[in-house]
Each structure stands twice: as C-alpha cells, then as structure tokens.
Amino acid sequence: MAYVNIVAPACRDGHGTSARERRGGYRRDIRSLNDVMPFGRVCQPEDIANAVCYFVSDRASYVTGEKLNVWGGGQSWR
C-alpha cells in the first residue's frame, strides 16, 4: 500500500482572484484579516512552499501518510 504526504493550506494571500470569488462577486482583500490572525498575517505562498520543500527534502525521508496543515492557527477567526 502506498501512502502520500499532503500539504493543506489555509486561505492565502496571493495575486489575482479565485474563480469562486469571481462567481460570488466577492472581492474582499484577504489581507484585511491580518489583524485577527494569530501570527499577524494570513498564509503567504512562501509558507506553503516551505511545507512542500520539507516533504520533498531528506529531512522527511521517513515521514509518510501525513497531512501538514499550514494555517498558522487562523481557523479561530471564523
């Protein structure tokens, strides 16, 4: 049986607007949530990239079947 590792990012800051946001007419700037996030900012693309880099590095050579949540404790703002 094969196992995979996955990275599960939270809402993130990024360039452009998602298809979901365009369909709903939702144009809120995600950075407006910075003040309520535990680390003072929303997830950045680099945060997700760092998690992926960990999984593909030798440091994770014995890690399998794991889900790495990259959310910075931000689910509590809901």
Residue pairs with C-beta under 8 A, 6 or more apart in sequence:
3 64
3 65
4 64
4 65
5 55
5 60
5 63
5 64
5 65
5 66
5 67
5 68
6 66
6 67
6 68
7 48
7 51
7 52
7 55
7 67
7 68
7 70
8 67
8 68
8 69
8 70
8 71
9 43
9 47
9 48
9 51
9 70
9 71
10 42
10 43
10 69
10 70
10 71
10 72
10 74
10 75
11 30
11 33
11 42
11 43
11 74
12 30
12 42
12 43
12 44
12 45
12 47
12 48
13 30
13 31
13 41
13 42
13 43
13 44
13 45
14 45
17 27
20 26
21 27
30 42
31 41
31 42
33 42
33 74
33 77
34 40
34 41
34 42
36 77
37 72
37 73
37 74
37 77
38 72
38 73
38 74
38 76
39 72
39 73
39 74
41 72
42 72
42 74
43 70
43 71
43 72
43 74
47 70
47 72
48 70
51 68
51 70
54 60
54 68
55 63
55 68
